[in-house]
C-alpha cells in the first residue's frame, strides 16, 4: 500500500502537439527525439531560409561544453546556474561540469511545462555534487536567485549560463536589467555566459529566419549586433576572446585553421572583485 506521507511527483502538464514549441524545435535541430511533426515542419521551414541553422544550433551546444569546461577547470568555478535549460540532450551542463569537478553543484532554470516533464532526467549528477531543477521565469530574477540559493551558496562564485534564451527578451533595457539583477545577487568572481543570434554573417537570411520563427513559433525573438550583445556584459570583465562567433570561442586546435563563423555569437565575462 502506498505511503500517503511519501512525496508525489508533480503532475505531468498536458502537451499541445498541434502548436510548434521552441524547445522541441531546438531538440529537432540537435537530432533529439522529443519533438513532433509540427516542430519538424517549422524547423524545416526555417532551415529552408537559413540552411546552416542546424550547424548553428550544434555550434551553440559545443560552445556550452567548452565554456563549462573552462569555468569548471581554469576558472575553478564549482557552482552553475543554467537559465533557459531547454530539453535535456547529450552533455548537459551538470555532466560537463561534474566530469571536470565531481563536486560541482548545478541548478537548471526553466518555466516551460514541457521541460518540466523532463526535469527528472536532469537530476542525476555525481554523488559528490548536486543537481537540481527550478521552475521559474528568468524575468523574475529575485525568484530565480531565491530558488537557486536552496542548492547553491550565492556568497561564493557562481557561473550563470544563458544560451539561446536572451534573444526571447526583445527589449534591450529589459534584457540588461535581467542580467544586472542576476549578477547583483552573485559573489565577486562569478561568471556570465551568453549565446545569442546575430545577422553578422548571413545577413538577411538570418533576419528572414527569425521573421519566419516569429510568424509560427513561440516565444518571439530578435537578433542583436555583437555590440548589443557586448552591452549585456556591462560592468563585467570579458574573458578572451570577447564576443565572437560561437565557433571561434576557444575552439579546439585542428590542422584546418579557424572554424567558419556562424550567426550565433557568444561571450563569457567575470564579475570583478571589490565594490
BAFI-3210 file (N, C-alpha, C; in Angstrom, 3 decimals, decimal comma, padded with zeros to 6 digits):
// residues 275
n [1|2|3|4|5|6|7|8|9|10|11|12|13|14|15|16|17|18|19|20|21|22|23|24|25|26|27|28|29|30|31|32|33|34|35|36|37|38|39|40|41|42|43|44|45|46|47|48|49|50|51|52|53|54|55|56|57|58|59|60|61|62|63|64|65|66|67|68|69|70|71|72|73|74|75|76|77|78|79|80|81|82|83|84|85|86|87|88|89|90|91|92|93|94|95|96|97|98|99|100|101|102|103|104|105|106|107|108|109|110|111|112|113|114|115|116|117|118|119|120|121|122|123|124|125|126|127|128|129|130|131|132|133|134|135|136|137|138|139|140|141|142|143|144|145|146|147|148|149|150|151|152|153|154|155|156|157|158|159|160|161|162|163|164|165|166|167|168|169|170|171|172|173|174|175|176|177|178|179|180|181|182|183|184|185|186|187|188|189|190|191|192|193|194|195|196|197|198|199|200|201|202|203|204|205|206|207|208|209|210|211|212|213|214|215|216|217|218|219|220|221|222|223|224|225|226|227|228|229|230|231|232|233|234|235|236|237|238|239|240|241|242|243|244|245|246|247|248|249|250|251|252|253|254|255|256|257|258|259|260|261|262|263|264|265|266|267|268|269|270|271|272|273|274|275]
n.u [000,845|000,539|002,441|000,894|002,241|004,465|006,445|004,976|005,384|005,353|002,361|002,094|002,208|-000,218|000,602|000,627|000,435|-000,171|000,790|003,737|006,850|009,326|011,483|011,242|011,691|014,331|015,408|014,890|016,591|018,983|019,063|017,514|014,808|012,518|010,254|007,673|005,594|004,671|006,683|008,929|008,153|008,127|010,776|012,039|011,078|012,365|015,000|015,015|015,114|017,410|019,939|022,099|021,188|020,990|023,662|024,339|022,856|024,126|026,692|026,262|025,692|028,120|029,706|028,662|029,734|032,543|032,705|031,750|033,650|035,906|035,090|034,709|037,195|039,816|038,883|037,974|035,379|032,691|029,984|026,962|024,504|022,123|020,255|017,268|017,027|015,987|015,239|016,626|019,716|022,584|025,584|024,799|024,832|025,475|026,662|028,968|030,304|030,624|032,232|034,656|034,861|033,842|032,451|030,879|028,070|024,865|022,200|019,321|017,236|014,029|010,874|009,079|006,431|006,765|009,502|009,578|008,439|010,523|012,355|013,299|015,167|017,356|018,198|020,415|023,185|026,645|027,558|029,092|028,495|025,773|022,584|019,910|016,543|014,750|011,665|011,011|010,706|012,966|012,787|011,967|014,099|014,663|013,192|014,447|017,079|016,506|015,355|017,512|019,306|018,714|020,185|022,663|025,478|025,297|027,052|029,456|031,434|029,504|028,659|026,733|024,808|023,364|022,186|021,007|018,628|018,304|017,626|014,941|014,098|013,029|013,311|015,861|016,562|015,173|016,429|019,070|018,495|017,678|020,057|021,673|020,229|020,475|023,301|023,837|023,077|025,047|028,309|031,484|033,814|032,134|030,686|029,360|027,790|026,747|024,899|023,812|021,713|022,841|023,056|025,384|026,883|025,318|023,439|020,595|019,445|019,468|017,887|015,479|014,941|014,415|012,157|010,445|010,344|009,039|006,545|005,326|006,370|006,881|008,363|008,428|011,370|014,490|017,264|020,531|023,182|026,768|027,833|025,596|025,185|027,574|027,085|025,370|027,037|027,807|029,759|031,077|033,990|035,055|036,238|038,996|038,208|036,538|033,399|032,339|031,836|030,225|031,607|034,199|034,964|037,382|038,117|038,789|042,054|042,857|044,197|043,209|042,912|041,122|037,729|034,702|032,821|029,677|026,222|025,603|026,559|028,733|029,798|031,867|032,074|033,546|032,597|033,936|036,348|035,963|034,225]
n.v [-001,194|002,257|004,767|007,439|009,644|009,860|011,685|012,944|012,822|015,806|016,729|015,733|018,094|018,891|018,336|020,212|019,146|020,315|022,785|024,499|024,380|025,979|024,701|022,078|022,354|023,170|020,858|019,102|020,146|019,510|016,827|015,319|013,377|014,277|015,634|016,826|016,440|019,032|020,614|019,750|020,536|023,385|023,726|022,779|024,654|026,978|026,165|026,025|028,670|029,473|027,641|026,764|026,565|024,304|023,641|025,915|025,600|023,363|024,386|026,225|024,468|023,112|025,213|025,594|023,316|023,842|026,281|025,607|023,716|025,371|027,101|025,374|024,273|025,928|028,393|027,572|027,389|026,137|026,084|026,282|027,984|027,371|028,937|028,874|026,246|024,284|021,264|018,211|016,951|015,444|015,828|017,750|020,638|019,886|017,405|017,961|019,778|018,218|016,178|017,443|018,527|016,697|017,526|019,638|021,836|022,188|024,097|024,020|026,162|026,818|027,753|026,302|024,128|021,733|021,205|020,815|018,292|016,696|017,054|015,256|013,762|015,352|015,287|013,726|013,644|013,530|011,661|013,258|015,865|018,135|018,349|020,195|021,339|024,199|025,704|028,518|031,931|033,672|036,417|037,119|037,815|037,842|035,682|033,603|033,705|033,329|030,750|029,286|029,567|027,603|025,419|026,313|028,144|031,379|033,229|032,568|032,216|031,882|030,445|031,717|030,614|031,539|030,556|030,846|031,994|034,694|036,003|035,890|037,861|040,706|043,444|045,763|047,207|045,808|043,321|043,936|044,723|042,292|040,804|042,417|042,249|039,532|039,210|040,971|039,581|037,728|036,537|038,355|037,397|035,669|034,355|035,074|033,673|034,079|033,265|034,196|035,015|036,681|038,897|039,072|037,412|035,965|037,819|039,031|036,537|035,336|037,241|036,861|034,233|034,543|036,137|034,249|032,410|034,008|034,254|031,765|030,462|030,185|031,411|034,797|036,191|038,075|039,310|040,460|042,877|042,258|044,312|045,077|042,697|042,583|044,749|043,705|042,677|044,676|046,229|043,931|041,837|040,912|037,773|036,585|035,299|037,608|038,875|036,825|034,759|031,695|029,465|030,295|030,753|030,004|027,541|024,019|023,033|022,427|020,984|022,484|025,226|028,249|027,779|028,079|031,083|031,647|032,684|032,639|034,276|034,777|035,139|035,247|036,422|037,908|038,737|041,463|041,684|043,302|046,418]
n.w [000,000|-000,800|000,809|002,255|003,129|001,625|-000,768|-003,770|-007,306|-009,376|-011,207|-014,628|-017,124|-019,660|-023,031|-025,901|-029,021|-031,362|-031,790|-032,611|-030,826|-028,981|-027,496|-028,439|-031,186|-031,194|-030,072|-032,177|-034,205|-033,008|-033,288|-031,571|-030,028|-028,867|-030,128|-032,382|-035,334|-036,029|-034,978|-036,401|-038,930|-038,826|-038,097|-040,407|-042,238|-041,378|-041,751|-044,501|-045,199|-043,902|-044,313|-042,679|-040,077|-038,467|-038,050|-036,664|-034,300|-033,255|-032,967|-030,938|-028,874|-028,638|-027,834|-025,269|-023,971|-024,125|-022,764|-020,183|-019,439|-019,333|-017,257|-015,050|-014,961|-015,666|-014,548|-012,094|-011,017|-009,072|-008,981|-010,775|-012,637|-014,751|-017,002|-018,785|-019,691|-021,526|-023,422|-022,183|-023,438|-024,989|-023,048|-021,007|-018,820|-016,123|-016,531|-018,033|-016,298|-013,966|-014,834|-014,959|-012,388|-009,911|-007,635|-008,344|-008,283|-009,639|-010,872|-012,764|-014,670|-015,823|-017,262|-018,608|-019,285|-020,746|-020,564|-017,847|-017,585|-018,241|-016,299|-014,368|-015,709|-015,618|-013,061|-012,075|-011,078|-009,965|-006,962|-005,281|-005,957|-006,732|-008,254|-009,447|-010,183|-011,186|-011,394|-012,868|-014,008|-016,023|-016,013|-013,504|-011,498|-008,780|-007,763|-009,126|-008,073|-005,363|-005,378|-006,470|-004,437|-002,608|-003,266|-004,178|-002,924|-002,699|-001,774|-002,673|-005,707|-008,715|-011,830|-014,329|-016,968|-020,018|-022,606|-025,829|-024,948|-024,249|-026,549|-026,702|-025,036|-025,935|-025,605|-025,185|-022,855|-020,878|-021,108|-020,320|-017,710|-016,576|-016,647|-014,993|-012,601|-011,946|-011,744|-009,697|-007,495|-007,081|-006,030|-006,049|-008,598|-009,847|-012,909|-016,209|-018,989|-022,298|-025,205|-028,440|-031,243|-034,241|-037,108|-038,415|-040,105|-041,997|-042,661|-044,269|-044,550|-042,002|-040,674|-042,056|-041,310|-038,577|-038,744|-039,862|-037,779|-035,878|-037,005|-036,660|-034,433|-030,832|-027,820|-029,276|-030,936|-031,308|-033,289|-032,333|-032,545|-032,422|-030,818|-029,292|-027,896|-026,472|-024,845|-022,959|-021,093|-019,398|-016,883|-016,242|-016,679|-019,718|-020,795|-022,758|-026,006|-026,043|-027,343|-029,784|-032,747|-031,920|-032,785|-032,707|-030,143|-028,134|-029,605|-030,090|-031,060|-034,441|-037,496|-039,553|-039,545|-038,519|-037,443|-039,425|-039,265|-037,602|-037,216|-034,511|-031,800|-028,959|-025,521|-022,566|-019,294|-016,347|-013,026|-011,433|-008,721|-005,503|-004,612]
ca.u [000,000|001,342|002,538|000,317|003,171|005,576|006,280|004,469|005,920|004,398|001,570|002,662|001,321|-000,662|001,462|-000,123|001,244|-000,650|001,465|005,189|007,362|010,717|012,424|011,166|012,355|015,773|015,696|014,899|017,830|020,116|018,965|016,801|013,581|011,381|009,637|006,511|005,541|004,531|008,000|009,814|007,716|008,651|012,230|012,433|010,787|013,444|016,211|014,935|015,540|018,769|020,345|023,071|020,631|021,317|025,056|024,365|022,370|025,172|027,803|025,855|025,832|029,546|030,190|028,307|030,720|033,849|032,592|031,633|034,962|036,755|034,640|034,969|038,613|040,721|038,321|037,787|034,010|032,076|028,535|026,452|023,084|021,834|018,938|016,774|017,601|015,565|015,136|017,914|020,334|023,912|026,485|024,156|025,793|025,981|027,525|030,264|030,952|030,992|033,366|035,839|034,843|032,705|031,694|030,159|026,642|024,229|020,756|018,717|016,068|013,161|009,483|008,306|005,854|007,336|010,800|009,306|008,172|011,801|013,282|013,926|016,331|018,483|018,536|021,220|024,582|027,568|027,259|029,818|027,930|024,320|021,896|018,525|015,766|013,922|010,619|010,943|010,846|014,212|012,489|011,808|015,451|014,667|012,721|015,495|018,167|015,999|015,247|018,842|020,002|018,468|021,210|023,940|025,901|025,458|028,150|030,642|031,250|028,564|028,667|025,389|024,793|022,104|022,487|019,816|017,417|018,156|017,030|013,496|013,833|013,196|013,601|017,250|016,632|014,735|017,476|020,160|018,008|017,703|021,448|022,143|019,565|021,083|024,691|023,863|022,866|026,144|029,544|032,604|034,428|031,135|030,800|028,152|027,971|025,571|024,953|022,709|021,792|023,136|022,970|026,702|027,487|024,389|022,649|019,158|018,958|019,152|016,741|014,291|014,675|013,787|010,781|009,685|010,125|008,050|005,224|004,744|006,971|006,725|008,068|009,127|012,763|015,148|018,718|021,250|024,533|027,790|027,945|024,463|025,448|028,628|026,485|024,747|028,077|028,221|030,225|031,789|035,232|035,010|037,451|039,371|038,438|035,455|032,168|032,718|031,037|030,376|032,610|035,541|035,256|038,330|037,895|039,863|043,006|042,805|045,148|042,469|042,729|039,981|036,433|033,855|031,959|028,236|025,458|025,403|027,712|028,742|030,837|031,935|032,645|033,722|032,254|035,220|036,472|035,844|032,889]
ca.v [000,000|003,466|005,603|008,757|010,703|009,901|012,763|012,524|013,643|016,808|016,247|015,992|019,011|018,463|018,820|020,518|018,730|020,982|024,078|024,343|024,646|026,392|023,690|020,884|022,666|023,105|019,438|018,531|020,559|018,831|015,392|014,642|012,640|014,832|016,639|016,341|016,854|020,478|021,190|019,439|021,324|024,739|023,620|022,660|025,932|027,896|025,667|026,356|030,066|029,571|026,229|026,357|026,701|023,109|023,800|026,954|025,002|022,477|025,236|026,752|023,383|022,864|026,330|025,273|022,382|024,479|027,299|024,971|023,134|026,491|027,622|024,390|023,955|027,066|029,414|026,990|027,551|024,880|026,258|026,688|028,310|027,260|029,556|028,572|024,910|023,526|019,819|017,574|016,250|014,981|016,806|018,823|021,399|019,147|016,320|018,541|020,334|017,194|015,414|018,202|018,688|015,895|018,171|020,801|021,925|022,776|024,325|024,344|027,026|026,987|027,877|025,670|022,882|020,563|020,944|020,295|016,855|016,011|017,519|014,147|013,308|016,206|015,152|012,518|014,038|012,710|011,644|014,335|017,165|018,278|018,807|020,487|021,992|025,268|026,171|029,963|032,796|034,428|037,828|037,295|037,472|037,576|034,306|032,707|033,668|032,738|029,313|028,703|029,591|026,383|024,431|026,988|029,141|032,583|034,046|032,087|032,415|031,070|030,693|031,762|030,423|031,939|030,242|030,712|032,404|036,143|036,535|035,966|039,108|041,532|044,829|045,833|047,664|044,704|042,294|044,391|044,686|040,904|040,444|043,139|041,699|038,241|039,346|041,679|038,601|036,757|036,996|038,675|036,186|034,910|034,486|035,063|033,243|034,340|032,998|034,995|035,148|037,961|038,834|039,498|036,517|035,614|038,994|038,955|035,160|035,151|038,098|036,202|033,050|034,989|036,528|033,007|031,919|034,843|034,012|030,489|029,917|030,877|032,841|035,518|036,521|039,070|039,238|041,634|043,022|041,937|045,418|044,979|041,553|043,020|045,680|042,931|042,349|045,911|046,086|042,664|041,762|039,860|036,971|036,418|036,353|038,581|038,457|036,297|033,615|030,541|028,535|030,840|030,968|028,995|026,238|023,040|023,182|021,461|021,368|023,079|026,656|028,674|027,305|029,057|031,851|031,449|033,779|032,550|034,895|034,429|035,696|034,865|037,546|037,703|039,832|041,826|041,730|044,635|047,037]
ca.w [000,000|-000,880|001,995|001,911|003,511|000,667|-001,764|-005,066|-008,386|-009,846|-012,331|-015,941|-017,832|-020,980|-024,104|-027,111|-030,171|-032,574|-031,851|-032,557|-029,494|-029,075|-027,013|-029,285|-032,456|-030,890|-029,915|-033,536|-034,874|-032,368|-033,528|-030,494|-030,341|-028,129|-030,985|-033,119|-036,728|-036,122|-034,698|-037,525|-040,078|-038,696|-038,144|-041,809|-042,894|-041,033|-042,409|-045,927|-045,310|-043,353|-044,327|-041,665|-038,733|-037,684|-037,633|-035,632|-033,051|-032,738|-032,531|-029,647|-027,886|-028,438|-027,012|-023,888|-023,431|-023,947|-021,715|-018,868|-019,113|-018,908|-015,966|-014,000|-014,955|-015,498|-013,665|-010,770|-010,508|-008,625|-008,926|-012,073|-012,734|-016,185|-017,166|-020,120|-019,822|-022,697|-023,252|-021,959|-024,557|-024,587|-022,445|-020,273|-018,015|-014,961|-016,983|-018,395|-015,110|-012,985|-015,344|-014,573|-010,932|-009,443|-006,558|-008,867|-007,985|-010,815|-010,837|-014,054|-014,532|-016,987|-016,825|-019,664|-018,782|-021,413|-019,951|-016,509|-017,657|-018,430|-015,273|-013,651|-016,471|-015,278|-011,643|-011,920|-011,084|-009,185|-005,526|-004,597|-006,310|-006,592|-009,460|-009,096|-011,231|-010,653|-012,296|-012,644|-015,178|-015,898|-015,770|-012,064|-011,051|-007,339|-007,566|-009,612|-007,098|-004,124|-005,581|-006,652|-003,157|-001,841|-003,658|-004,377|-001,947|-003,508|-001,253|-003,382|-007,157|-009,496|-013,269|-014,900|-018,413|-020,648|-024,003|-026,656|-024,230|-024,176|-027,778|-026,466|-024,306|-027,128|-025,232|-024,733|-021,466|-020,024|-021,139|-019,460|-016,338|-016,124|-016,383|-013,811|-011,428|-011,622|-011,315|-008,418|-006,433|-007,042|-005,396|-006,937|-009,129|-010,597|-014,360|-017,028|-020,375|-023,133|-026,646|-028,975|-032,702|-034,885|-038,572|-038,883|-041,089|-043,083|-043,007|-044,463|-044,378|-040,585|-040,368|-042,599|-040,491|-037,334|-039,083|-040,025|-036,414|-035,194|-037,603|-036,247|-033,212|-029,552|-027,819|-030,336|-030,657|-032,150|-033,379|-031,844|-033,073|-031,421|-029,867|-028,362|-027,028|-025,560|-023,896|-021,885|-020,113|-018,732|-015,511|-016,110|-017,444|-020,722|-020,951|-024,162|-026,998|-026,091|-028,016|-031,095|-033,174|-031,017|-033,316|-032,510|-028,728|-027,632|-030,250|-030,026|-032,162|-035,538|-038,554|-040,666|-039,355|-037,720|-037,946|-040,096|-038,370|-037,715|-036,638|-033,072|-031,154|-027,535|-024,691|-021,152|-018,554|-014,908|-012,126|-010,819|-007,264|-004,917|-004,619]
c.u [000,885|001,297|002,001|001,248|004,309|005,349|005,813|005,072|004,891|003,603|002,225|001,729|000,941|000,205|000,623|000,762|000,769|000,030|002,962|005,730|008,867|011,690|012,419|011,817|013,865|016,220|015,783|016,184|019,047|020,063|018,270|015,509|012,342|010,733|008,540|006,522|005,454|005,859|008,953|009,452|008,280|010,176|012,741|012,165|011,913|014,743|016,201|015,385|017,002|019,333|021,312|022,528|020,947|022,758|025,171|023,914|023,441|026,378|027,514|026,054|027,296|030,189|029,864|029,361|032,062|033,807|032,536|032,947|035,937|036,380|034,953|036,455|039,471|040,202|038,032|036,398|033,425|030,554|028,053|024,949|022,758|020,406|018,482|017,249|017,258|015,506|016,508|018,407|021,694|024,716|025,746|025,176|026,345|026,909|028,915|030,995|031,441|032,021|034,675|035,966|033,641|031,873|030,925|028,665|025,975|022,728|020,310|017,453|015,320|011,748|008,548|007,748|006,402|008,678|010,608|009,065|009,462|012,800|013,998|015,159|017,566|019,000|019,327|022,694|025,439|027,155|027,919|029,180|026,440|023,775|020,437|017,874|014,833|012,942|010,410|011,146|012,098|013,966|012,305|013,133|015,506|014,224|013,774|016,597|017,722|015,900|016,600|019,596|019,727|019,525|022,600|024,212|026,221|026,467|029,474|030,378|030,321|028,760|027,231|025,503|023,406|022,288|021,186|018,542|017,221|017,575|015,507|013,116|014,089|013,492|015,000|017,362|016,207|015,806|018,633|019,736|018,020|019,122|021,954|021,517|020,174|022,489|024,795|023,714|023,955|027,383|030,554|033,318|033,446|031,283|029,417|028,530|026,672|025,869|023,685|022,826|022,097|022,821|024,316|027,219|026,561|023,403|021,159|018,628|018,616|017,953|015,451|013,931|013,993|012,366|009,898|009,368|008,989|006,655|004,555|005,226|006,702|007,877|008,829|010,554|013,277|016,619|019,302|022,626|025,535|027,959|026,806|024,650|026,517|028,079|025,807|025,741|028,581|028,625|030,980|033,042|035,155|036,335|037,730|038,659|037,318|034,205|032,511|031,706|031,287|031,460|034,020|035,832|036,077|038,112|039,076|040,755|042,821|043,834|044,495|042,224|041,494|038,676|035,648|032,977|030,492|027,522|024,946|026,670|027,606|029,849|030,752|032,621|032,629|033,293|033,507|035,164|036,260|034,435|032,401]
c.v [001,250|004,227|006,994|009,902|010,845|011,014|012,203|013,398|014,644|016,271|016,612|016,919|018,472|019,110|019,003|020,207|019,366|022,332|023,848|024,902|024,881|025,275|022,450|021,134|022,599|021,649|018,753|018,878|019,849|017,310|014,624|013,998|013,211|015,964|015,978|016,907|018,366|021,179|020,958|020,274|022,744|024,726|023,536|023,957|026,935|027,467|025,961|027,788|030,218|028,155|025,825|026,467|025,489|023,196|024,868|026,400|024,116|023,278|025,833|025,697|023,077|023,988|026,087|024,366|023,046|025,508|026,665|024,311|024,220|026,943|026,664|024,081|025,156|028,091|028,889|027,140|026,187|024,964|026,844|026,903|028,406|027,736|029,409|027,204|024,231|022,035|019,195|016,850|015,773|016,136|018,014|019,469|020,590|018,019|016,827|019,015|019,249|016,207|016,103|018,255|017,936|016,546|019,409|020,690|022,723|022,916|024,733|025,161|027,085|027,162|027,249|024,339|021,637|020,200|020,344|018,791|016,046|016,338|016,363|013,638|014,130|015,939|013,885|012,875|013,085|012,702|012,808|015,704|017,218|018,807|019,008|021,233|023,002|025,729|027,658|030,692|033,648|035,906|038,122|036,909|037,176|036,147|033,301|032,579|033,027|031,219|028,638|028,615|028,391|025,323|025,053|027,959|030,425|033,560|033,626|032,192|031,382|031,429|030,615|031,598|030,736|031,778|030,054|031,114|033,909|036,739|036,605|037,174|040,228|043,003|044,897|046,236|046,554|043,620|042,680|044,364|043,282|040,492|041,132|042,591|040,384|038,404|040,088|040,711|037,557|037,389|037,475|037,390|035,274|035,206|034,489|034,630|033,448|033,891|033,558|035,077|036,578|037,823|039,187|038,676|036,284|036,719|038,724|037,542|034,876|035,997|037,454|034,970|033,435|035,473|035,299|032,400|032,698|034,713|032,793|029,992|030,775|030,463|033,562|035,860|037,583|038,707|040,509|041,688|042,572|043,056|045,383|043,803|041,920|043,945|044,954|042,567|043,597|045,649|044,801|042,688|040,590|039,100|036,825|035,212|037,388|038,010|038,090|035,235|032,440|029,576|028,996|031,214|029,785|027,620|025,300|023,196|022,062|021,890|022,141|024,579|026,969|028,152|028,441|029,783|031,561|032,555|033,504|033,115|034,688|035,184|035,157|036,011|037,247|038,943|040,205|041,775|043,158|045,177|047,318]
c.w [000,000|000,429|001,647|002,262|002,518|-000,341|-003,096|-006,146|-008,854|-011,022|-013,657|-016,704|-019,193|-022,050|-025,355|-028,319|-031,468|-032,779|-031,729|-031,250|-029,576|-028,678|-027,901|-030,643|-032,274|-030,741|-031,281|-034,260|-034,296|-032,539|-032,442|-030,965|-029,657|-028,932|-031,806|-034,532|-036,872|-035,863|-035,863|-038,746|-039,999|-038,716|-039,572|-042,578|-042,628|-041,706|-043,903|-046,167|-044,915|-043,231|-043,224|-040,240|-037,861|-037,180|-036,553|-034,278|-032,427|-032,258|-031,160|-028,565|-027,603|-027,623|-025,549|-023,265|-023,170|-022,823|-020,329|-018,475|-018,670|-017,501|-014,823|-013,860|-014,635|-014,507|-012,265|-010,179|-010,155|-008,541|-010,248|-011,996|-014,221|-016,414|-018,615|-020,552|-021,143|-022,398|-023,055|-023,208|-024,084|-024,009|-021,900|-019,330|-016,855|-015,372|-017,324|-017,150|-014,167|-013,516|-014,968|-013,059|-010,378|-008,355|-007,042|-008,566|-009,107|-010,565|-012,240|-013,818|-015,857|-016,453|-017,846|-019,180|-019,466|-020,798|-018,564|-016,534|-017,799|-017,326|-014,582|-014,380|-016,143|-013,875|-011,375|-012,032|-010,276|-007,713|-004,791|-004,821|-006,037|-007,902|-009,105|-010,252|-010,591|-011,726|-012,027|-013,964|-015,017|-015,641|-014,290|-011,410|-009,555|-007,061|-008,028|-008,571|-005,789|-004,254|-005,725|-005,336|-002,278|-002,124|-003,756|-003,235|-002,717|-002,920|-001,871|-004,881|-007,799|-010,963|-013,778|-016,407|-018,942|-022,156|-024,776|-025,955|-024,259|-025,452|-027,680|-025,603|-025,308|-026,831|-024,631|-023,268|-020,506|-019,966|-020,226|-017,997|-015,758|-015,761|-015,122|-012,535|-010,986|-011,063|-009,992|-007,249|-006,329|-006,429|-006,439|-007,364|-009,836|-012,087|-015,006|-018,436|-021,127|-024,553|-027,256|-030,499|-033,145|-036,378|-039,194|-040,058|-042,272|-043,420|-043,109|-044,291|-042,921|-040,190|-040,857|-041,776|-039,183|-037,603|-039,251|-038,662|-035,759|-035,790|-036,975|-034,886|-031,995|-028,633|-028,918|-029,929|-031,598|-032,290|-032,783|-032,496|-032,014|-030,388|-028,845|-027,407|-026,001|-024,486|-022,734|-020,785|-019,381|-017,286|-015,242|-016,984|-018,420|-020,746|-022,440|-024,752|-027,095|-026,727|-029,458|-031,511|-032,228|-031,491|-033,007|-031,064|-028,227|-028,265|-030,031|-031,251|-033,183|-036,581|-039,692|-040,500|-038,538|-038,309|-038,586|-039,077|-038,653|-036,959|-035,236|-032,445|-029,647|-026,824|-023,276|-020,427|-017,058|-014,134|-011,344|-009,300|-006,774|-005,063|-006,011]
res [x|x|x|x|x|x|x|x|x|x|x|x|x|x|x|x|x|x|x|x|x|x|x|x|x|x|x|x|x|x|x|x|x|x|x|x|x|x|x|x|x|x|x|x|x|x|x|x|x|x|x|x|x|x|x|x|x|x|x|x|x|x|x|x|x|x|x|x|x|x|x|x|x|x|x|x|x|x|x|x|x|x|x|x|x|x|x|x|x|x|x|x|x|x|x|x|x|x|x|x|x|x|x|x|x|x|x|x|x|x|x|x|x|x|x|x|x|x|x|x|x|x|x|x|x|x|x|x|x|x|x|x|x|x|x|x|x|x|x|x|x|x|x|x|x|x|x|x|x|x|x|x|x|x|x|x|x|x|x|x|x|x|x|x|x|x|x|x|x|x|x|x|x|x|x|x|x|x|x|x|x|x|x|x|x|x|x|x|x|x|x|x|x|x|x|x|x|x|x|x|x|x|x|x|x|x|x|x|x|x|x|x|x|x|x|x|x|x|x|x|x|x|x|x|x|x|x|x|x|x|x|x|x|x|x|x|x|x|x|x|x|x|x|x|x|x|x|x|x|x|x|x|x|x|x|x|x|x|x|x|x|x|x|x|x|x|x|x|x|x|x|x|x|x|x]
***
